[in-house]
Amino acid sequence: MYKVIRKFKDLKHDGHTYQIGDVYPKEGAEATKARLKELSTPKNKYEKIYIEEIAGTPDDKG
C-alpha cells in the first residue's frame, strides 16, 4: 500500500487528482509494478517522487 506525498493528477486513473495523504491507488483501481516504480522514484517526466510505500504493508499489485 502506498500513500501520496505530492499532489498529482493521474491520467492512468481517469484523471483522478490525488491529494497528499491519499492512499494510492484509489479504491477500485489497479497499479502495475512499473507504475508504482515510476511514481515512487524520480524516474518520471517531472523527476519528482509522488508516492511512498506505507511501512508494514505488502506490495502485491501486479
C-alpha positions as a printed NumPy array, in Angstrom:
array([[  0.   ,   0.   ,   0.   ],
       [  1.248,   3.468,  -0.848],
       [  0.465,   6.972,   0.333],
       [  0.645,  10.143,  -1.723],
       [  3.363,  12.581,  -0.691],
       [  2.964,  15.081,  -3.57 ],
       [ -0.335,  16.13 ,  -5.171],
       [ -0.753,  14.9  ,  -8.75 ],
       [ -3.36 ,  14.191, -11.412],
       [ -3.136,  10.569, -12.556],
       [ -4.057,  10.224, -16.208],
       [ -3.823,   6.439, -15.797],
       [ -6.81 ,   6.596, -13.39 ],
       [ -9.267,   8.708, -15.415],
       [ -7.577,  11.974, -14.437],
       [ -8.15 ,  11.41 , -10.708],
       [ -6.371,  14.014,  -8.582],
       [ -4.517,  12.511,  -5.646],
       [ -4.003,  14.737,  -2.617],
       [ -1.204,  14.452,  -0.055],
       [ -2.09 ,  11.661,   2.373],
       [ -4.371,   9.768,  -0.032],
       [ -3.89 ,   6.041,  -0.499],
       [ -2.576,   5.046,  -3.939],
       [ -4.118,   3.579,  -5.983],
       [ -7.642,   4.756,  -5.292],
       [-10.263,   2.189,  -4.311],
       [-11.222,   0.064,  -7.308],
       [ -8.11 ,   0.991,  -9.298],
       [ -5.094,  -1.173, -10.092],
       [ -1.473,  -0.092, -10.426],
       [  1.24 ,  -2.076, -12.165],
       [  4.664,  -2.575, -10.646],
       [  6.039,  -0.329, -13.386],
       [  3.592,   2.455, -12.475],
       [  4.388,   2.129,  -8.767],
       [  8.1  ,   2.398,  -9.559],
       [  7.505,   5.408, -11.809],
       [  5.632,   7.286,  -9.074],
       [  7.845,   6.214,  -6.159],
       [ 11.15 ,   7.236,  -7.775],
       [ 12.252,  10.374,  -9.612],
       [ 12.427,   8.377, -12.851],
       [  9.427,  10.086, -14.447],
       [  8.689,  13.075, -16.662],
       [  8.845,  15.563, -13.785],
       [ 11.704,  13.906, -11.848],
       [  9.632,  14.011,  -8.627],
       [  8.581,  11.361,  -6.113],
       [  4.79 ,  11.219,  -5.721],
       [  4.124,   8.171,  -3.531],
       [  5.881,   6.194,  -0.841],
       [  5.229,   2.72 ,   0.481],
       [  3.458,   2.554,   3.815],
       [  5.7  ,   0.556,   6.155],
       [  4.465,  -2.916,   7.036],
       [  2.173,  -3.383,   4.029],
       [  2.916,  -5.956,   1.334],
       [  3.184,  -4.826,  -2.279],
       [  1.066,  -7.448,  -4.038],
       [ -0.053,  -5.405,  -7.041],
       [  0.865,  -6.786, -10.442]])
